[in-house]
C-alpha cells in the first residue's frame, strides 16, 4: 500500500483516519500538524512533524499522498495551497466512508472527504476538497463548489448550487433551485427558502437574519 499522511491532528483528522483504516487502501504514516508536539499519539498514530518538515518527510518516509483533516473551509484551502507549494508532486487523496451512498454517476475529485451515511444523489457534482459530514444529503443535480462543506445532518434539495468555501451548518435545510454564494455560511438548523449572495452569514427558521462576513471569519459547523 502507498504511504500517506493526514494534515490536521484534530477530531476531524481522527474521523478521516478511521475511514482510511476501514477502506484499507493506504498506509497511514502519521499526522502532520503545526500546533501539536511531535510524537503526540492521535488515534494510534504519531504526529511526525509540521508543515515546514513536509518536504523532508516525503523523502524520508516515501510518502505518496496527503489528505487534509481540516473542517474550516477557508483554512483547508490555505493549507492546500501551502502543501502544493512545498511539494507540487504530492497526490491529494480522497476518503469515502463505506456506509456512504453515492449515485452511479457521481465523480470524486481530489481531496474530498465523505463521512458515514452521507447520500449523494443522481447527477450531483462535488468539487475538489469538499467535505460532506455524517448523514448529510446532497440532492439530485446539485453542485458543491471547491472547498465547500455540508455539516452533519444538512439536507440539500435538488438543483441547489453551493459556492466556493461556503458551509451549510448542522441540520440546516435548503429547498430546491436555491443558489448559495461564495464564502457564505448557513447557520445550524436554518431553513433556506431564497437564494443568498456572497460573503454572507445567514440563519433562522426560515432565514430571518443575514449579515456580512469576511472570507476568514470563524464559524461553528
C-alpha positions in Angstrom: 0.0 0.0 0.0 1.1 3.6 -0.7 2.1 5.8 2.3 0.1 8.8 3.1 -0.1 11.5 5.8 -3.0 13.3 7.3 -2.7 17.0 7.8 -4.5 18.1 11.0 -4.4 16.1 14.2 -7.9 17.0 15.4 -11.2 15.2 15.9 -11.8 15.7 12.2 -8.4 14.1 11.4 -9.3 11.1 13.6 -12.5 10.5 11.6 -10.5 10.6 8.4 -8.0 8.1 9.8 -10.9 5.8 10.7 -12.2 5.9 7.1 -8.8 5.1 5.7 -8.4 2.2 8.1 -11.8 0.8 7.2 -11.1 1.1 3.4 -7.6 -0.4 3.8 -6.3 1.3 0.6 -3.4 3.3 2.1 -0.8 3.1 4.8 -1.1 6.0 7.3 2.5 7.1 8.2 1.2 9.6 10.7 -0.2 13.1 11.2 1.3 16.4 10.1 0.3 19.3 12.5 1.9 22.7 13.1 0.3 23.0 16.6 0.8 19.6 18.2 4.0 18.3 19.7 5.9 15.7 17.6 5.2 12.2 18.8 1.8 13.0 20.2 -0.4 9.9 19.8 -3.6 10.6 17.8 -5.9 7.7 17.2 -3.0 5.2 17.3 -0.7 7.3 15.0 2.1 9.7 15.8 2.4 13.4 14.9 5.5 13.0 12.8 6.2 16.7 12.0 4.9 20.1 11.0 4.3 21.7 7.6 7.9 23.1 7.5 9.2 19.5 7.7 6.9 18.1 5.0 9.4 18.1 2.1 11.9 16.2 4.2 9.3 13.7 5.5 8.1 13.0 2.0 11.6 11.9 1.0 12.4 10.0 4.2 9.1 8.2 4.6 8.4 7.6 0.9 5.1 9.5 1.2 2.8 9.2 -1.9 -0.1 11.4 -0.8 -1.8 13.5 1.8 -5.3 14.3 2.9 -6.3 17.5 4.7 -8.2 16.9 8.0 -9.4 20.5 8.5 -13.1 21.2 8.8 -12.9 25.0 8.3 -13.2 25.6 4.5 -11.1 28.7 4.3 -8.3 27.2 6.4 -8.5 23.9 4.4 -8.0 25.9 1.2 -5.0 27.8 2.6 -3.4 24.5 3.8 -3.9 23.0 0.3 -2.0 25.9 -1.3 0.8 25.7 1.2 1.2 21.9 0.7 1.1 22.2 -3.1 3.8 24.9 -3.0 6.0 22.8 -0.8 5.5 19.6 -2.8 3.9 20.1 -6.2 4.0 16.4 -7.0 2.2 15.1 -3.9 -1.2 13.4 -4.5 -4.2 14.6 -2.6 -6.3 11.5 -1.9 -10.0 11.4 -1.1 -11.7 9.4 1.7 -15.2 7.9 1.4 -16.8 6.0 4.3 -18.0 2.6 3.2 -21.5 3.4 4.5 -22.0 6.4 2.2 -24.5 6.0 -0.7 -23.4 7.6 -4.0 -25.3 7.6 -7.2 -23.6 5.7 -10.1 -22.7 8.9 -12.0 -21.1 10.8 -9.1 -17.4 11.6 -9.7 -14.9 12.1 -6.8 -12.2 14.7 -7.4 -9.1 15.2 -5.3 -9.2 15.9 -1.6 -12.8 15.0 -1.0 -13.9 13.7 2.4 -17.3 11.8 2.7 -18.3 10.8 6.2 -20.6 7.9 7.4 -24.2 7.6 6.0 -23.8 10.5 3.5 -26.1 10.4 0.5 -25.2 12.0 -2.9 -28.0 11.7 -5.4 -28.0 11.4 -9.2 -26.2 13.9 -11.3 -24.9 15.8 -8.2 -21.5 17.3 -8.6 -18.9 17.8 -5.8 -15.8 20.0 -6.2 -12.3 19.5 -5.1 -11.6 19.4 -1.3 -15.3 19.4 -0.5 -16.4 17.9 2.8 -19.7 16.1 3.4 -20.2 15.2 7.1 -22.1 12.5 8.8 -25.7 11.9 7.5 -25.7 14.9 5.2 -27.6 14.6 1.9 -26.9 16.3 -1.5 -29.9 16.3 -3.8 -30.1 15.4 -7.5 -28.4 17.9 -9.9 -27.0 19.9 -7.1 -23.5 21.4 -7.2 -20.9 21.9 -4.4 -18.1 24.1 -5.5 -14.5 23.6 -4.4 -13.8 23.8 -0.7 -17.4 23.9 0.3 -18.9 21.7 3.1 -22.1 20.2 4.5 -22.1 19.7 8.2 -23.7 16.7 9.9 -27.4 16.3 9.1 -27.6 19.0 6.5 -30.2 18.4 3.8 -29.8 19.9 0.3 -32.7 19.5 -2.2 -32.4 19.2 -5.9 -30.8 21.8 -8.3 -29.0 23.7 -5.5 -25.7 25.5 -6.1 -23.3 26.0 -3.2 -20.4 28.4 -3.7 -16.7 28.2 -3.1 -15.7 27.8 0.6 -19.4 28.1 1.7 -20.6 26.0 4.6 -24.0 24.6 5.3 -24.0 24.0 9.1 -25.6 21.4 11.3 -29.0 20.1 10.3 -29.7 23.1 8.0 -32.0 22.5 5.1 -32.1 24.1 1.6 -35.1 23.8 -0.7 -34.8 23.2 -4.4 -33.4 25.6 -7.0 -31.5 27.8 -4.5 -28.1 29.4 -5.0 -25.8 30.0 -2.1 -22.9 32.4 -2.9 -19.2 32.1 -2.3 -17.8 32.2 1.3 -21.3 32.2 2.8 -22.4 30.4 6.0 -25.8 29.0 6.6 -26.3 28.7 10.3 -27.2 25.4 12.2 -30.8 24.4 12.0 -31.7 27.1 9.4 -34.2 26.7 6.6 -33.2 28.4 3.3 -36.2 29.4 1.1 -34.5 32.1 -1.0 -31.0 32.4 -2.6 -28.3 34.1 -0.6 -25.3 36.0 -2.1 -21.6 36.0 -1.5 -19.9 36.7 1.9 -23.0 36.3 4.0 -23.8 34.7 7.3 -27.5 33.7 7.3 -29.6 31.9 10.0 -33.2 31.4 11.1 -36.1 29.0 10.6 -36.7 30.2 8.0 -33.8 32.5 7.3 -34.5 35.8 9.0 -31.1 37.3 9.7 -28.4 37.9 7.1 -25.1 39.6 8.0 -21.9 40.4 6.0 -18.8 38.3 6.8 -15.2 38.1 5.7 -13.7 35.0 4.0 -11.7 34.2 7.1 -14.4 34.8 9.7 -14.8 31.8 12.0 -18.0 29.8 12.2 -19.4 26.9 14.1 -20.4 23.9 11.9 
